[in-house]
Amino acid sequence: MAYALGRGKKVLAEPPALFKSAKDEYIRMWLLTCMQYVGQNSWQWEDEAQRIRYAISRMAGKQVAPFALTYQRPMAVALGYTKQAGYEFWHVFAEQGLRRFIRKHGAEQSIREMGFVKYHGDIAKFLLEMENLNIHARVDGIARRKMIEEEIPKDAL
């Protein structure tokens, strides 16, 4: 385990879990944990390409193997592949991963589930449930406000 410094004491930095693209896994959260781990242990990697290789090593299973192999090829000049510009940058890796593994209908399902969330007297719990579902739905502005106001009684507003 690696350690990161934090206000005078060492804080254990957990490596990201293996990403297998299972139904209950979300690529955004996995990418975020990879970025946090790499940031806390930045001394282990010389450049972004090494960080990407590490992240790819944290992918496992037949769902992610084609992506991992396809993404590594343009970075593997030593193995005779042609290097493609841009593949050594984290933001490109993250964008490609999102395109490949984002849940296509997750937003629609989250919006439906937001409609079933009911207010039961605890505003903090209600707003937390709505916010958690909205991570995938990404409803904002007037539409989000209307969804919330429809469920909360006028006297609670």
trRosetta pair geometry for C-beta under 8 A, 3 or more apart (Angstrom, degrees):
i j d omega theta_ij theta_ji phi_ij phi_ji
1 12 5.8 -11 162 -153 135 99
1 13 7.2 156 178 62 84 61
1 14 7.4 -30 -138 -101 107 48
1 15 7.9 -133 -122 -17 65 91
2 13 4.8 -35 87 63 93 113
2 15 7.7 92 16 -60 105 85
2 37 7.9 106 55 -166 131 85
2 40 7.0 137 111 116 120 102
2 41 4.5 17 145 -95 162 128
2 44 7.2 -70 -105 -44 149 136
3 10 4.3 -11 -174 -169 129 119
3 11 7.0 134 -162 63 73 38
3 12 6.3 -48 -108 -102 71 44
3 13 6.4 157 -125 6 16 94
4 10 7.2 134 66 -158 34 67
4 11 5.3 -34 69 66 87 92
4 13 4.6 82 -16 -51 107 121
4 40 3.7 -66 -76 -166 142 104
4 41 6.9 -97 -74 -58 96 64
5 9 8.0 149 -154 82 58 26
5 10 6.5 -49 -101 -104 50 59
5 11 7.5 81 180 17 7 87
6 9 6.3 -34 74 70 78 69
6 10 7.3 94 27 -145 83 17
6 11 4.2 19 16 -12 135 125
11 40 7.9 -93 86 -148 103 135
13 36 7.9 -164 -151 135 100 86
13 37 5.9 131 166 -132 107 68
13 40 4.1 178 -113 114 144 144
13 41 5.9 -177 101 -42 156 103
14 37 7.1 -84 88 -98 48 111
15 37 5.6 81 -127 -146 44 150
15 58 7.1 -157 161 -103 105 129
16 19 7.4 -6 140 -38 118 96
16 30 6.2 93 -176 -161 130 71
16 33 4.2 128 -109 115 100 109
16 34 4.7 -32 -31 -74 156 66
16 37 5.5 -122 -31 -5 86 146
16 55 7.5 21 47 -126 145 73
16 58 5.2 62 82 176 105 158
17 30 7.2 -91 62 -119 87 94
17 33 7.3 23 14 104 77 158
17 58 7.5 111 101 -179 27 111
18 58 5.7 -149 -111 -177 50 65
18 59 7.0 126 -166 -122 73 15
18 60 4.6 -14 -175 18 127 118
18 61 7.8 118 148 -16 116 101
19 25 6.2 148 -144 170 73 145
19 27 7.2 70 -156 -112 138 67
19 30 4.6 69 -91 -158 124 157
19 58 6.2 64 6 125 89 85
19 59 4.9 -33 66 -108 96 70
19 60 7.4 137 66 24 45 65
19 64 6.2 108 109 -80 90 163
19 101 7.9 13 165 -156 126 168
20 25 6.5 134 55 -1 70 160
20 59 7.6 147 -81 -163 39 59
20 60 5.7 -34 -88 78 88 76
20 61 3.9 70 -144 -1 92 148
20 63 6.2 85 167 45 63 120
20 64 6.4 -127 -140 -4 32 122
21 25 6.2 -124 -117 75 16 127
21 27 7.6 11 -104 -68 79 98
21 61 6.9 -148 35 83 88 131
21 63 3.9 -134 65 123 126 135
21 64 5.2 158 -11 -56 117 95
21 101 5.3 -119 -112 -134 108 114
22 25 4.7 87 53 0 77 110
22 63 7.7 166 -61 26 47 158
25 29 7.8 -137 -170 62 61 113
25 30 6.5 32 179 -47 103 126
26 29 4.5 70 79 12 102 108
26 30 6.8 179 89 -10 51 88
26 103 7.3 -55 -117 -14 80 114
26 136 7.7 -112 -126 -84 136 109
27 30 5.5 -58 -145 40 35 112
27 31 6.1 36 158 -21 69 105
27 97 5.6 -178 -172 146 128 100
27 98 5.9 170 111 -101 135 53
27 100 8.0 143 -102 75 161 76
27 101 4.1 125 -64 97 139 119
27 102 6.0 -89 39 -75 131 56
28 31 5.9 -55 -147 36 28 110
28 32 6.4 30 153 -20 62 107
28 98 7.0 51 -75 -108 77 101
28 102 7.7 52 -38 -107 94 90
28 135 7.8 -170 84 164 147 107
29 32 5.6 -53 -149 35 32 114
29 33 6.5 29 154 -16 65 104
30 33 5.9 -55 -148 37 32 107
30 34 6.4 35 152 -20 65 105
31 34 5.5 -53 -149 35 33 114
31 35 6.3 33 153 -19 66 105
31 55 7.9 35 -121 -152 63 138
31 94 5.2 93 -155 -129 142 98
31 97 6.3 151 -77 92 121 144
31 98 7.5 -29 -29 -61 155 90
32 35 5.7 -53 -148 36 31 111
32 36 6.4 31 154 -18 64 105
33 36 5.6 -51 -145 37 34 113
33 37 6.2 34 156 -19 66 106
34 37 5.9 -57 -147 38 29 109
34 38 6.1 24 158 -14 65 111
34 54 7.9 155 -158 105 104 97
34 55 4.7 50 -158 -113 145 108
34 58 6.8 -177 -100 59 110 150
35 38 5.9 -57 -142 42 28 108
35 39 6.0 30 156 -22 63 111
35 90 7.5 100 -102 180 97 141
36 39 5.7 -58 -146 38 27 113
36 40 6.3 22 158 -15 64 108
37 40 5.9 -59 -147 38 28 106
37 41 6.2 -13 164 18 65 112
38 41 6.4 -78 -139 60 25 84
38 42 6.6 65 155 -88 64 64
38 45 6.7 -18 -153 17 98 142
38 51 4.8 61 -143 -142 144 116
38 54 6.9 145 -93 78 107 140
38 55 7.6 -37 -52 -58 132 100
39 42 6.0 -1 -150 -55 31 103
41 44 4.8 7 150 2 102 121
41 45 7.8 79 115 -1 85 92
42 45 6.7 -77 -160 48 46 88
44 54 8.0 75 114 -81 122 154
45 48 8.0 82 142 -88 130 17
45 50 4.1 178 -150 98 100 120
45 51 4.9 100 153 -62 170 77
45 54 6.7 -94 -79 -16 131 137
46 50 5.8 86 41 2 73 147
47 50 5.6 105 59 8 65 98
47 51 7.5 -120 111 -2 41 92
47 88 7.2 -1 134 172 119 116
48 51 5.3 -55 -152 37 42 115
48 52 6.3 44 151 -23 71 101
48 88 5.8 110 86 154 101 74
48 89 5.6 23 119 -123 154 37
48 90 5.0 -115 -156 -33 116 88
49 52 5.6 -51 -149 34 33 112
49 53 6.5 36 151 -19 64 102
49 75 6.0 163 -153 -151 109 123
49 87 8.0 59 -114 111 94 75
49 88 3.9 -32 -76 -144 101 98
50 53 5.5 -48 -147 35 35 113
50 54 6.5 40 151 -21 64 101
51 54 5.6 -51 -152 33 33 114
51 55 6.5 34 150 -18 65 104
51 90 6.2 -21 94 -84 129 111
52 55 5.6 -52 -148 36 34 112
52 56 6.3 35 152 -19 66 104
52 71 7.8 -127 167 148 118 121
52 75 7.1 -161 95 -92 131 163
52 87 7.8 164 138 155 168 71
52 88 6.9 -150 15 -145 144 44
52 90 6.4 -157 -69 -96 95 62
52 93 4.8 -161 -124 -75 114 157
53 56 5.7 -53 -147 37 32 112
53 57 6.5 36 151 -23 63 103
53 72 7.3 81 -113 -117 79 101
53 75 7.2 -157 -71 127 96 150
54 57 5.6 -54 -154 32 33 113
54 58 6.9 27 149 -16 64 104
55 58 5.7 -60 -157 35 37 110
55 59 7.4 41 144 -27 63 99
55 93 6.9 105 73 153 145 144
56 59 5.6 -47 -160 19 44 116
56 68 4.9 130 -163 -142 99 95
56 71 6.5 -158 -101 86 130 123
56 72 6.0 132 172 -67 166 106
59 64 4.3 -127 177 137 113 143
59 65 7.8 174 129 -74 106 41
59 67 7.3 -95 168 82 159 107
59 68 4.9 -174 84 -74 135 127
60 64 6.8 50 56 58 16 125
61 64 5.5 69 66 24 85 94
61 65 6.8 -135 97 -31 38 92
62 65 5.5 -36 -131 11 36 123
64 67 5.4 -60 -163 44 60 113
64 68 5.7 59 143 -25 86 107
64 101 7.5 8 -101 -85 95 129
65 68 5.7 -57 -141 38 31 111
65 69 6.1 26 163 -15 67 109
66 69 6.0 -59 -144 41 28 107
66 70 6.0 25 160 -16 65 113
67 70 5.9 -61 -142 42 26 108
67 71 6.0 20 162 -16 65 112
67 96 7.7 156 -162 141 107 103
67 97 7.2 95 169 -110 142 66
67 100 5.1 108 -106 161 135 165
67 101 7.5 -33 -53 -47 170 104
68 71 6.1 -60 -143 39 24 106
68 72 6.2 19 160 -17 62 112
69 72 6.0 -60 -144 37 27 108
69 73 6.7 41 157 -36 62 99
70 73 6.1 -43 -155 12 29 117
71 74 7.3 -61 -171 32 36 97
71 75 7.4 16 145 -2 65 116
71 87 6.9 168 -169 -157 72 114
71 93 6.9 82 -168 -126 137 84
71 96 6.4 141 -103 116 119 149
72 75 5.6 -75 -157 47 45 108
72 76 5.6 42 152 -31 82 115
73 76 5.8 -62 -138 31 28 110
73 81 4.8 -162 -178 -143 75 160
74 81 6.5 -121 -94 139 26 126
74 82 7.2 -27 -127 92 68 64
74 83 6.2 88 178 -150 67 39
74 84 3.7 -43 -155 26 129 106
74 87 4.4 134 99 -18 122 165
75 83 7.1 52 -119 -129 24 82
75 87 5.2 -131 -62 118 88 123
75 88 6.2 128 -116 -79 103 79
76 79 4.4 -4 150 26 115 115
76 81 4.9 63 79 33 87 126
77 80 8.0 100 179 -29 37 9
77 81 6.5 -102 -96 69 31 73
77 82 7.8 21 -111 -151 74 16
77 83 4.6 -14 -76 -56 108 110
83 87 7.8 -143 -169 42 70 121
84 87 5.3 73 80 -16 93 122
86 89 5.9 -53 -166 20 52 114
86 92 5.0 138 160 -91 89 161
87 92 6.1 -121 -112 110 31 141
87 93 7.5 80 -168 -68 58 82
88 92 7.9 46 50 47 28 132
89 92 4.6 83 74 6 95 107
89 93 7.1 -166 95 -7 49 86
90 93 5.5 -57 -149 38 37 113
90 94 6.1 35 155 -19 71 106
91 94 5.7 -50 -142 38 32 112
91 95 6.3 35 156 -20 64 106
92 95 5.8 -54 -146 37 30 111
92 96 6.3 28 156 -16 64 107
93 96 5.9 -59 -148 39 27 108
93 97 6.2 27 155 -18 64 109
94 97 5.7 -56 -146 38 29 112
94 98 6.3 31 155 -20 65 106
95 98 5.8 -54 -148 35 29 111
95 99 6.5 31 154 -19 63 105
96 99 5.8 -53 -149 35 31 112
96 100 6.3 22 157 -13 65 111
97 100 5.9 -64 -146 42 29 106
97 101 5.8 -22 175 22 69 115
98 101 6.9 -79 -125 54 19 78
98 102 5.1 32 -178 -47 66 113
99 102 6.9 -20 -107 8 11 110
102 106 7.3 -116 167 23 74 131
103 106 3.1 79 96 -37 124 122
103 107 7.9 162 95 -17 94 63
103 109 8.0 -57 140 29 132 126
103 136 7.1 -12 60 -149 123 127
105 108 5.1 -48 -168 41 75 115
105 109 5.9 77 133 -23 85 102
106 109 5.7 -59 -147 40 32 110
106 110 6.1 32 156 -21 67 108
106 136 4.6 -95 141 -173 107 133
107 110 5.7 -55 -147 36 30 111
107 111 6.4 32 154 -21 64 104
107 136 5.5 -152 -89 146 54 81
107 137 5.1 117 -156 -118 71 44
107 138 6.5 -39 -127 25 117 94
108 111 5.8 -51 -149 32 32 112
108 112 6.6 33 152 -17 63 103
109 112 5.7 -54 -153 35 34 113
109 113 6.4 31 151 -16 66 107
109 136 7.7 -20 69 115 88 141
110 113 5.6 -55 -146 40 33 111
110 114 6.3 43 152 -28 66 101
110 133 4.7 160 -167 -178 93 82
110 134 7.1 154 154 -85 126 24
110 135 7.7 -128 -143 59 155 62
110 136 4.1 160 -40 79 155 110
110 137 3.9 -140 103 -51 119 95
111 114 5.5 -47 -149 27 32 116
111 115 7.1 37 150 -21 59 99
111 133 8.0 151 -71 153 25 113
111 137 4.7 131 -63 -130 74 126
111 139 6.6 111 -106 -49 96 126
112 115 5.8 -54 -164 27 35 114
112 116 7.2 24 146 -13 64 105
113 116 5.7 -59 -155 36 42 110
113 117 7.0 56 147 -36 68 92
113 133 5.3 -151 95 -132 111 136
114 117 5.8 -38 -155 9 40 116
114 130 6.0 72 -140 -135 97 74
114 133 4.7 176 -74 113 87 144
114 134 6.8 71 -94 -65 135 76
114 137 6.2 -33 -26 -23 137 166
114 139 7.3 -115 48 15 177 144
114 147 6.0 6 144 178 122 142
115 147 7.5 -92 -86 -145 62 107
117 126 6.7 129 155 -152 111 73
117 129 4.9 165 -138 120 134 126
117 130 5.8 -172 92 -74 162 76
117 133 6.9 -144 -38 1 137 148
117 151 6.8 3 99 -133 80 168
118 126 7.8 -84 113 -118 31 106
118 151 6.3 -157 -135 -158 41 116
119 123 7.4 10 -145 -99 110 56
119 126 4.7 14 -109 -106 75 151
119 151 4.8 138 -17 144 105 94
119 152 5.0 120 -68 -95 165 59
119 153 7.2 -148 95 -8 141 76
119 156 7.1 173 164 75 146 166
120 125 7.6 -40 55 85 95 130
120 126 7.3 166 24 -69 65 105
122 125 4.0 35 110 20 120 116
122 126 6.3 155 91 -18 66 86
123 126 5.6 -57 -146 39 32 113
123 127 6.1 27 160 -15 68 109
123 152 7.2 47 -115 -123 94 126
123 156 6.4 174 -77 175 114 117
124 127 6.1 -58 -144 40 27 106
124 128 6.2 29 156 -21 63 109
125 128 5.7 -56 -146 36 29 113
125 129 6.5 30 156 -19 64 105
126 129 6.0 -57 -153 35 28 109
126 130 6.4 24 153 -15 64 108
126 151 7.1 -175 -168 117 130 127
126 152 7.1 130 126 -82 158 99
127 130 5.6 -54 -145 40 34 112
127 131 6.0 34 155 -21 67 108
127 148 7.4 34 -105 -135 79 124
128 131 5.7 -54 -142 38 29 111
128 132 6.3 32 157 -21 64 105
129 132 5.9 -53 -147 34 28 111
129 133 6.6 21 157 -11 62 107
130 133 6.1 -61 -152 41 30 106
130 134 6.0 29 152 -23 66 114
130 147 7.3 153 -147 118 125 114
130 148 6.2 67 -163 -95 170 94
131 134 5.4 -58 -141 38 31 114
131 135 7.2 56 153 -42 60 83
132 135 6.1 -29 -167 -6 35 113
133 136 6.9 -65 -178 39 46 95
133 137 6.0 23 141 -5 79 122
134 137 5.1 -67 -129 54 46 104
134 138 6.7 121 176 -67 72 20
134 139 5.7 -92 -132 40 100 86
134 144 6.9 53 -125 -126 140 119
135 138 7.8 -2 162 -60 18 67
139 143 5.2 -110 -170 108 103 112
139 144 4.5 147 124 -78 94 88
139 147 6.6 43 125 2 153 148
140 143 7.2 53 68 55 27 97
140 144 5.2 -15 -127 -15 21 135
141 144 6.2 113 52 18 38 98
141 145 7.1 -75 136 -1 35 102
142 145 5.6 -57 -145 40 34 112
142 146 6.1 36 156 -23 68 106
143 146 5.9 -54 -148 34 28 111
143 147 6.6 30 153 -20 62 104
144 147 5.8 -53 -151 32 33 112
144 148 6.6 26 154 -14 65 107
145 148 5.9 -61 -152 39 32 108
145 149 6.0 25 157 -16 69 113
146 149 5.8 -57 -137 42 29 108
146 150 6.2 36 161 -29 64 105
147 150 6.1 -54 -151 26 24 113
147 151 7.3 7 157 -7 57 109
148 151 6.4 -75 -162 39 32 101
148 152 6.3 6 158 -5 72 117
149 152 6.1 -67 -135 44 33 99
149 157 6.9 28 -128 -90 85 138
152 156 5.0 -118 179 83 97 121
152 157 5.7 112 118 -63 123 86
153 156 4.9 89 63 5 82 105
153 157 7.6 -145 97 -13 45 83
154 157 5.8 -51 -156 22 38 112
